[in-house]
Amino acid sequence: MESCTDTNGDKWEIYNSDGWRWRRTASNGRIVGSSTQAYSNKSDCIDNAKRNGMKCTPR
């Protein structure tokens, strides 16, 4: 799993679970967003997360 934290405190996670997915967790620990599908390519997953507001780079 790779993750990063945006300047607003939201944590973004990129993980593999039957395909690549992303999850956004607010600073209070609640999940506030996630991918609605699995991606076969990690780069497609990251691109989708960026379209949904991710500004940091997962590592």
C-alpha positions as CSV (number, residue, x, y, z in Angstrom):
1,M,0.0,0.0,0.0
2,E,1.2,3.5,-0.8
3,S,-0.1,6.6,0.9
4,C,0.3,10.4,1.2
5,T,-1.2,13.2,3.1
6,D,-2.6,16.4,1.5
7,T,-2.1,19.8,3.0
8,N,-5.6,19.8,4.4
9,G,-4.8,16.6,6.4
10,D,-6.7,14.1,4.3
11,K,-4.8,10.8,3.8
12,W,-4.9,9.1,0.4
13,E,-4.1,5.4,0.1
14,I,-3.5,3.4,-3.1
15,Y,-3.8,-0.3,-2.5
16,N,-4.3,-3.6,-4.4
17,S,-7.4,-5.6,-3.7
18,D,-8.4,-7.6,-6.8
19,G,-7.2,-4.6,-8.8
20,W,-5.9,-1.1,-7.8
21,R,-8.1,1.1,-5.7
22,W,-7.9,4.3,-3.8
23,R,-9.3,5.5,-0.5
24,R,-9.5,9.0,1.1
25,T,-9.6,9.4,4.9
26,A,-10.3,12.7,6.6
27,S,-8.1,13.9,9.5
28,N,-10.8,12.7,11.9
29,G,-10.3,9.1,10.6
30,R,-13.5,8.8,8.6
31,I,-13.4,7.5,5.1
32,V,-14.8,10.3,2.9
33,G,-14.1,8.8,-0.6
34,S,-13.1,5.7,-2.4
35,S,-12.8,4.3,-5.9
36,T,-16.0,2.8,-7.2
37,Q,-14.1,0.3,-9.3
38,A,-10.8,-1.6,-9.4
39,Y,-8.2,-0.6,-12.0
40,S,-5.9,-3.0,-13.7
41,N,-3.1,-0.4,-13.9
42,K,-1.9,1.5,-10.8
43,S,-1.3,4.6,-12.9
44,D,-5.0,4.6,-14.0
45,C,-6.0,4.4,-10.3
46,I,-3.7,7.3,-9.4
47,D,-5.1,9.4,-12.3
48,N,-8.7,8.8,-11.0
49,A,-7.7,9.7,-7.5
50,K,-6.2,13.0,-8.8
51,R,-9.5,13.7,-10.7
52,N,-11.2,13.3,-7.4
53,G,-9.0,15.8,-5.5
54,M,-5.7,14.1,-4.6
55,K,-2.9,16.6,-4.7
56,C,-0.1,14.7,-3.0
57,T,2.1,11.9,-4.5
58,P,1.7,8.5,-2.9
59,R,4.8,6.6,-1.9
